[in-house]
Amino acid sequence: MRYKGTKHYVQPRNFREIAESIVGDVEWEEGGSGYCHCPGAHLHSTPGGKRDCRISIEDDRPPTIYCFHDSCSVEVDKANHALRSEIGKQEAAGNRQPLAPIRKGADAMETFLLACFKPGEIISICPSEKDENGERPAHGGVNALTTAEWLEKHATKPIPDNFPSAYGMYIRVNPIQKGTNGGNKDVTAYRHTLIESDHLPKDQQESILRASGLPIAALIDSGGKSIHAWVRINAKDEKEYHERRERIWAALPEEFPIDRQNKNPSRFSRLPTASRGDKIQKLLGVNVGAKDFDTWERETDGMGLSAPLRISTLGEFDTGNDPNNVLGERWLCRGGSLLLVGQSGIGKSSLTMQLAVTWALGLPAFSIFPVRPLRSLVIQAENDVGDLAEMFQGCREGMGLSKEKALSLEDSLIFYHDTIHSGPTFARTVATLVDRHKPDLVWVDPLLNFIGDDVSKQSVVSEFCAGMLNPIAERTGCIFILAHHTGKPSTDPKAKTNWTSSDVAYSGLGSSALTNWAREVAVLTRLQVEGTPTFKFELAKRRKRAGMRDHMGKVSSEVFLKHSTTGIHWEQCPPPKPPTVYKTKKK
């Protein structure tokens, strides 16, 4: 098609074409997202790749163009405004149309059959007839041709033209054995179950089905009162087929009354592209919602739990080569969490900078090794650009990095200054930024600016950490590192005399739920010593898994640090000498 500004511009017919009218050709994937050329590619400050920019026009989120680079953000924002404006105009005019077929150049029949069947499977297709009881299949179906053979016939003559009928055509939702009648006993793969409801307007039916998150292989306008959804259940046998079908039925909202006759695995559905009177049985979409039943059950059925683990998996898991390991010896793994606690004003932010830079280079920090160079997203509320610049330049100087080496981190360290989001809005912001930048580590500095409520309440902490952050970590594998403050110091000098490392884990201000949630708690404390200010950096939960080593090279759960005399940088040092105690002589 032609794009705006060209001589032969034509009005886009659907939302995919609207997107392409703004960004050019899109390499569409399943659903409504794909890769495209960045509108601000000319502004990229580092070399780009073919998949740096992505566009999404999926139903469950705002239409969005997002790019891996940040230097193009102004142009990307302009393109997003144009995209949303154009789609908004079409929606307002009632012109919303289904997404175009996924395979460019493929017609609806080919797209449908390849999405639902394997090439060698037998497909049962049948014309419709009508009697005093209404429309029904004329017979048990033509049950002799494979998917590949049907498509070969279709290339010569459209399949519906082989079966003249004024009442449309049927197709069974699952493959069957060749030459059989196509009954339940003849089904060869319990792949789909049919969901249908004709008690709501069709636009509402389609909206509910798309919003359900169900693993829908195909959505079909029946040409009558209903939308047919072929839901992937991939059952191993008929018993499991009915168990999974019941779970699907139970998950649908009450306002969507389903046709409960559609329970058998050999059920007939309507065949897309066939004529039904003056209507067309249309393909509305393929591969809608979750990828498969297990994914839906894990992410979209309301539980949000990962797949169950079996003894066979646990017994064979190679703990020494955990693919989810990120830092240390399974100290922090994908989806993990770290609470970094320290007194106000002692330099938590500069320590955050140093750790992020070191691990971005793939180097160990205090002998804590990353498995590879790690990408960090830092969201902070306390430091302006000058503060961040001082910390980064101090870190660069202290580590002896050349400017060229430091610039190699351009896309590995991303900083955002956020003083406007907290609670649920912060979680939504983080989710968007994580999807955009795909970091390994997400630093939140400080927690108190973003939690949005009273940190001393267990319910608040649990909702923020477990209810808001955990789903993001589970979905993407990122590790959240929350910088947090200690409470007011005790006036009793002996208050922490007998504290163990486990006690230190509860140094942070607020509910103990915070410590219980975090996989690890690291505490930075200024020590009361004479001379050079000295600090203790202590791991309180998983300790020696980190591989941290003291100044003598021994594995330890604590190290001692001091500020560098040049720049803003932390250096490891020996333990300080205890303060001198002067005894007063008795007279």
PEZI-V144603 format. One record per residue. N is the residue number from 1. RES is the residue in one letter. SS is DSSP state (~ for helix, > for strand, _ for the rest). PSI is psi in whole degrees, 0 to 359 (999 if undefined). D_LAST is the distance of its C-alpha to the last C-alpha in whole Angstrom. Layout:
BEGIN
n: <N	N>
res: <RES	RES>
ss: <SS	SS>
psi: <PSI	PSI>
d_last: <D_LAST	D_LAST>
END
This chain:
BEGIN
n: <1	2	3	4	5	6	7	8	9	10	11	12	13	14	15	16	17	18	19	20	21	22	23	24	25	26	27	28	29	30	31	32	33	34	35	36	37	38	39	40	41	42	43	44	45	46	47	48	49	50	51	52	53	54	55	56	57	58	59	60	61	62	63	64	65	66	67	68	69	70	71	72	73	74	75	76	77	78	79	80	81	82	83	84	85	86	87	88	89	90	91	92	93	94	95	96	97	98	99	100	101	102	103	104	105	106	107	108	109	110	111	112	113	114	115	116	117	118	119	120	121	122	123	124	125	126	127	128	129	130	131	132	133	134	135	136	137	138	139	140	141	142	143	144	145	146	147	148	149	150	151	152	153	154	155	156	157	158	159	160	161	162	163	164	165	166	167	168	169	170	171	172	173	174	175	176	177	178	179	180	181	182	183	184	185	186	187	188	189	190	191	192	193	194	195	196	197	198	199	200	201	202	203	204	205	206	207	208	209	210	211	212	213	214	215	216	217	218	219	220	221	222	223	224	225	226	227	228	229	230	231	232	233	234	235	236	237	238	239	240	241	242	243	244	245	246	247	248	249	250	251	252	253	254	255	256	257	258	259	260	261	262	263	264	265	266	267	268	269	270	271	272	273	274	275	276	277	278	279	280	281	282	283	284	285	286	287	288	289	290	291	292	293	294	295	296	297	298	299	300	301	302	303	304	305	306	307	308	309	310	311	312	313	314	315	316	317	318	319	320	321	322	323	324	325	326	327	328	329	330	331	332	333	334	335	336	337	338	339	340	341	342	343	344	345	346	347	348	349	350	351	352	353	354	355	356	357	358	359	360	361	362	363	364	365	366	367	368	369	370	371	372	373	374	375	376	377	378	379	380	381	382	383	384	385	386	387	388	389	390	391	392	393	394	395	396	397	398	399	400	401	402	403	404	405	406	407	408	409	410	411	412	413	414	415	416	417	418	419	420	421	422	423	424	425	426	427	428	429	430	431	432	433	434	435	436	437	438	439	440	441	442	443	444	445	446	447	448	449	450	451	452	453	454	455	456	457	458	459	460	461	462	463	464	465	466	467	468	469	470	471	472	473	474	475	476	477	478	479	480	481	482	483	484	485	486	487	488	489	490	491	492	493	494	495	496	497	498	499	500	501	502	503	504	505	506	507	508	509	510	511	512	513	514	515	516	517	518	519	520	521	522	523	524	525	526	527	528	529	530	531	532	533	534	535	536	537	538	539	540	541	542	543	544	545	546	547	548	549	550	551	552	553	554	555	556	557	558	559	560	561	562	563	564	565	566	567	568	569	570	571	572	573	574	575	576	577	578	579	580	581	582	583	584	585	586	587>
res: <M	R	Y	K	G	T	K	H	Y	V	Q	P	R	N	F	R	E	I	A	E	S	I	V	G	D	V	E	W	E	E	G	G	S	G	Y	C	H	C	P	G	A	H	L	H	S	T	P	G	G	K	R	D	C	R	I	S	I	E	D	D	R	P	P	T	I	Y	C	F	H	D	S	C	S	V	E	V	D	K	A	N	H	A	L	R	S	E	I	G	K	Q	E	A	A	G	N	R	Q	P	L	A	P	I	R	K	G	A	D	A	M	E	T	F	L	L	A	C	F	K	P	G	E	I	I	S	I	C	P	S	E	K	D	E	N	G	E	R	P	A	H	G	G	V	N	A	L	T	T	A	E	W	L	E	K	H	A	T	K	P	I	P	D	N	F	P	S	A	Y	G	M	Y	I	R	V	N	P	I	Q	K	G	T	N	G	G	N	K	D	V	T	A	Y	R	H	T	L	I	E	S	D	H	L	P	K	D	Q	Q	E	S	I	L	R	A	S	G	L	P	I	A	A	L	I	D	S	G	G	K	S	I	H	A	W	V	R	I	N	A	K	D	E	K	E	Y	H	E	R	R	E	R	I	W	A	A	L	P	E	E	F	P	I	D	R	Q	N	K	N	P	S	R	F	S	R	L	P	T	A	S	R	G	D	K	I	Q	K	L	L	G	V	N	V	G	A	K	D	F	D	T	W	E	R	E	T	D	G	M	G	L	S	A	P	L	R	I	S	T	L	G	E	F	D	T	G	N	D	P	N	N	V	L	G	E	R	W	L	C	R	G	G	S	L	L	L	V	G	Q	S	G	I	G	K	S	S	L	T	M	Q	L	A	V	T	W	A	L	G	L	P	A	F	S	I	F	P	V	R	P	L	R	S	L	V	I	Q	A	E	N	D	V	G	D	L	A	E	M	F	Q	G	C	R	E	G	M	G	L	S	K	E	K	A	L	S	L	E	D	S	L	I	F	Y	H	D	T	I	H	S	G	P	T	F	A	R	T	V	A	T	L	V	D	R	H	K	P	D	L	V	W	V	D	P	L	L	N	F	I	G	D	D	V	S	K	Q	S	V	V	S	E	F	C	A	G	M	L	N	P	I	A	E	R	T	G	C	I	F	I	L	A	H	H	T	G	K	P	S	T	D	P	K	A	K	T	N	W	T	S	S	D	V	A	Y	S	G	L	G	S	S	A	L	T	N	W	A	R	E	V	A	V	L	T	R	L	Q	V	E	G	T	P	T	F	K	F	E	L	A	K	R	R	K	R	A	G	M	R	D	H	M	G	K	V	S	S	E	V	F	L	K	H	S	T	T	G	I	H	W	E	Q	C	P	P	P	K	P	P	T	V	Y	K	T	K	K	K>
ss: <_	_	_	_	_	_	_	_	_	_	_	_	_	_	~	~	~	~	~	~	~	~	~	_	_	>	>	>	_	_	_	_	>	>	>	>	_	_	_	_	~	~	~	_	_	_	_	_	_	_	_	_	>	>	>	>	_	_	_	_	_	_	_	>	>	>	>	_	_	_	_	_	~	~	~	~	~	~	~	~	~	~	~	~	~	~	~	~	~	~	~	~	_	_	_	_	_	_	_	_	_	_	_	_	_	_	_	~	~	~	~	~	~	~	~	~	_	_	_	_	_	>	_	_	>	>	>	>	>	>	>	_	_	>	>	>	>	_	_	_	_	>	_	_	_	>	~	~	~	~	~	~	~	~	~	~	_	_	~	~	~	~	_	_	_	_	>	_	>	>	>	>	_	_	_	>	_	_	_	_	_	_	_	~	~	~	>	_	_	>	>	>	>	>	>	>	>	_	_	_	_	~	~	~	~	~	~	~	~	~	~	_	_	_	_	>	>	>	>	>	>	_	_	_	_	_	>	>	>	>	>	>	>	>	>	_	_	~	~	~	~	~	~	~	~	~	~	~	~	~	~	_	_	_	_	_	_	_	_	_	_	_	_	_	_	_	_	>	>	>	_	_	_	_	>	>	_	_	>	>	_	>	>	>	>	>	>	>	_	_	_	_	~	~	~	~	~	~	~	_	_	_	_	_	_	_	_	_	_	_	~	~	~	~	~	~	_	_	~	~	~	_	_	_	>	>	>	_	_	_	_	>	>	_	_	_	>	>	>	>	>	>	_	_	_	_	_	~	~	~	~	~	~	~	~	~	~	~	~	~	_	_	_	_	>	_	_	>	_	>	_	_	_	_	_	>	>	>	>	>	_	_	_	_	~	~	~	~	~	~	~	~	~	~	~	~	~	~	~	_	_	_	~	~	~	~	~	_	_	_	_	_	>	>	>	>	>	_	_	_	_	_	~	~	~	~	~	~	~	~	~	~	~	~	~	~	~	_	_	_	>	>	>	>	>	_	~	~	~	_	_	_	_	_	_	_	_	~	~	~	~	~	~	~	~	~	~	~	~	~	~	~	~	~	~	~	_	_	>	>	>	>	>	>	>	>	_	_	_	_	_	_	_	_	_	_	_	_	_	_	~	~	~	~	_	_	_	>	_	_	_	_	~	~	~	~	~	_	_	>	>	>	>	>	>	>	_	_	_	_	_	_	_	_	>	>	>	>	>	_	_	_	~	~	~	~	_	_	>	_	_	_	_	_	>	_	_	>	>	>	>	>	>	_	_	_	_	_	_	>	>	>	>	_	_	_	_	_	_	_	_	_	_	_	_	_	_>
psi: <169	148	160	138	349	169	323	49	136	153	128	145	339	178	331	318	326	314	316	336	343	318	357	200	142	135	85	143	197	148	217	41	159	179	145	174	131	131	337	30	330	347	356	131	352	158	140	166	170	338	32	332	137	147	139	126	37	156	334	8	161	146	130	137	129	143	147	328	157	337	344	11	325	314	324	320	320	316	322	319	316	318	311	326	315	318	321	320	318	321	318	327	1	25	17	129	159	157	148	158	149	316	114	136	350	141	176	322	313	315	316	308	320	335	335	342	157	154	324	2	148	126	134	115	143	140	165	148	169	137	197	341	0	194	145	164	139	333	191	355	155	108	52	344	144	171	312	321	321	317	326	316	319	327	333	318	125	136	314	333	346	349	76	123	138	356	16	191	159	159	137	146	350	154	156	174	144	136	9	179	350	25	180	324	346	356	134	347	122	68	319	151	147	127	130	142	134	24	3	157	147	328	326	321	310	319	315	317	317	322	346	336	2	150	82	117	324	142	128	129	117	348	358	231	351	160	131	130	121	105	126	124	339	54	152	337	180	327	311	328	311	326	315	324	319	322	322	312	317	335	342	146	155	330	3	77	120	159	108	0	341	60	342	146	345	18	143	142	180	140	122	150	349	150	138	93	231	12	164	133	103	146	119	338	157	157	55	139	212	156	320	179	316	319	317	313	327	320	335	359	10	341	319	15	153	172	146	147	139	160	324	322	314	323	332	356	131	94	338	347	54	116	345	355	139	316	137	203	77	31	309	126	171	134	5	191	146	130	117	108	138	161	157	134	8	353	30	320	320	326	320	314	313	317	317	316	314	312	334	331	357	18	157	143	115	37	12	109	135	154	343	171	132	140	134	139	118	118	114	158	353	337	131	183	325	317	313	321	316	317	316	315	323	320	317	316	315	327	352	35	137	161	325	318	321	321	339	347	9	316	6	344	113	128	138	136	116	114	15	348	144	161	224	323	326	317	319	321	314	316	317	316	322	318	325	315	345	58	159	322	134	112	127	113	113	163	319	334	341	344	330	7	191	112	347	351	126	321	322	312	315	319	317	310	307	321	332	313	319	317	326	315	318	318	323	341	3	156	125	131	110	121	131	156	152	166	185	138	146	147	352	113	341	7	323	17	318	19	137	174	324	325	322	332	336	28	338	151	139	199	145	346	332	313	320	328	318	139	328	148	124	131	126	120	135	132	151	89	161	155	221	127	129	146	149	129	113	134	132	349	302	354	259	350	334	331	14	143	144	188	344	0	11	140	131	156	359	146	162	139	157	161	139	151	346	120	178	100	145	138	144	145	168	163	142	157	143	151	146	134	119	125	136	127	142	138	999>
d_last: <102	102	98	98	99	102	105	106	103	104	102	100	101	98	94	94	96	94	91	94	95	91	90	93	94	91	91	91	89	89	89	89	86	87	86	87	87	84	85	83	83	84	80	79	76	76	79	81	82	85	83	80	82	83	84	84	87	86	86	83	81	82	84	82	82	79	78	76	75	73	75	78	77	78	82	81	80	83	85	83	84	88	88	87	89	92	91	90	94	96	94	94	98	98	99	96	98	97	95	98	98	95	98	99	103	103	105	104	106	104	101	101	102	100	97	98	100	100	103	105	104	107	107	109	111	113	116	115	118	119	120	120	117	115	115	114	114	117	117	114	114	115	112	114	112	108	106	107	111	111	109	112	114	113	113	117	117	114	114	114	118	119	119	120	119	119	116	113	112	110	107	105	102	101	103	106	108	111	114	113	113	110	108	105	105	106	103	102	98	96	95	96	96	98	96	99	99	101	100	98	100	99	97	95	95	94	91	90	91	89	86	86	84	87	88	91	94	96	97	101	103	105	108	108	105	102	100	100	96	96	93	92	90	91	91	92	95	96	94	91	93	94	90	89	92	90	87	88	90	87	85	88	87	89	91	93	95	96	100	99	102	101	99	101	100	104	104	106	105	106	107	106	109	111	113	113	116	115	112	110	107	105	102	99	96	95	91	90	86	84	85	86	86	82	81	82	81	77	77	80	80	77	75	74	73	73	76	75	74	75	74	77	75	71	72	74	71	70	66	66	68	68	70	68	64	63	60	58	59	60	57	59	63	65	65	61	58	55	52	50	46	44	42	43	44	42	46	48	51	51	50	53	55	54	55	58	59	58	60	63	63	63	60	57	54	50	53	55	58	61	64	66	65	65	66	63	64	61	61	58	57	54	56	58	61	58	55	57	59	55	54	57	57	54	55	58	56	53	55	58	61	64	65	68	66	64	68	69	67	69	70	67	64	66	63	64	62	63	61	64	64	62	63	67	68	65	66	70	69	67	70	72	70	70	73	74	71	71	67	65	62	62	58	58	55	53	54	53	56	59	58	60	58	55	53	51	54	56	59	59	57	60	62	61	60	63	65	66	64	65	69	68	66	69	72	71	68	66	62	60	56	55	52	49	46	43	42	39	36	34	30	29	27	28	32	33	31	34	37	40	42	44	42	42	45	45	43	46	46	49	50	50	54	53	51	53	56	55	56	53	49	48	44	43	39	37	34	30	30	29	32	35	36	37	39	40	43	44	47	46	50	52	49	51	54	54	53	50	48	45	44	45	48	48	49	46	46	43	43	41	42	41	43	46	45	49	50	50	49	47	46	45	42	39	36	33	30	27	25	22	19	15	12	9	6	4	0>
END
